[in-house]
């Protein structure tokens, strides 16, 4: 078959719903070189601080509903993003997403190569 479909709710969330939810869709979409996830964060929620240096994976974050902040530890900088903003991150950059808004934030996270 030349395509696959998935819904955000097909896989189980990997974070507690108290903080929002995160759904990894790579397996459900049967992608070979591309990771795609949906991240939702409640107000004051934050994602895991991490880098992708071991995997070499470059990541792109698209903010569906915001605002959010992306703390970049290596650059000693915080990037503020609003709805429809996008950021690309080198694999070596340590990052952490924070929802500083009053509403649930929603992002689509894409990474490659895997």
N, C-alpha and C positions, 0 to 999 in steps of 0.2 A: 504494500500500500504506500502511496506517495505522500501521506500526511497522517498526523495524529492530532487528536483534540483532548483537552482536559479542562476541568473546572477547578477553581481555587480550592474548593472543598473536597476534591477527590482524595488527596493525601491528608493525613492527620497534621495538625499544627505542631511544630517543634518547640513552641514556647507556650507558656501558661496563658490562657485566655484572659486572665486578670490584667496582663500587660498588653494584650492585643492578640496577635497571631502571626505565625510565619509558616508559609506553605512552600515546600520545595517541589517544583513541577517537572524537574529533569526526567525522573523515572517515568512519570505518567505520560510525558510527551516523547519518551524514548530518544532523547537527544544524545548525540555522540560527543560533540565538542562544545556545547552551549549549556550553561546552567541558567535557569530562570526561576525566580521566587517572587512571592507576594508577601510583603511585610506590612502589618498594621500595628501601630503603636498608640496606646491610650495616652492622654496627657501625662507628662512627666515620665513616660516610658522611654526605654532606650534599648538599642540593639547591643549585641556583644561586641566588645572592642576586639579587633582582630586585624591581621593582614593576610595576604595570600602569597607571601614570598615562597613558601614551600611548593605551592601548586603552580606558580607563575601566572595565575589567573588575573586578568584585567577585569575590573567591574564597572558597570554603568548603573546609576540609580536614577530612576525617573519618578518624580513626585506626582502622584495622582491627586492626592489631597494633602495639603500641608498647613502650616509651615513646619519645617524640620531644620535641625542643625546637624552638620556632619563635622565632628571633632577630628582633626588630623594631627595626631600626636607627633609624627615625625616632622611635619611642617610647622608645628607649634601654632596652629591656626584653626579657626572654626569657620566653616562656610555655611551661610544661611541660605536655605532653599525654600521657595514658595511653590504652590501648585503649578505644574507644567514645567518646572525647572529640571535640569538634568546635570549630573556630575559624572565624570569618568575618573577612575582611580587606578594608579599604577599598582601592581601586585605588592610591591614592597611598602606602600603607604599604610600605616596603622590608622584605622578609622573606627568611629563609633557614631551611630545615628541616635539623635535625641529628638523627641517630640516636645517642643517647648510651647506648643499651642494649647488652646482650650478644647479642641475637638480631636477625635481620633485621626491620626495621620495614616496615609496609605501610600506605599511605594511599590514599584516593580523593580526588582534587582536582576541584572543580567550579567553573567560572567563567562569569559572564554579566554583561552582554550582550557579545557578540563583535562 
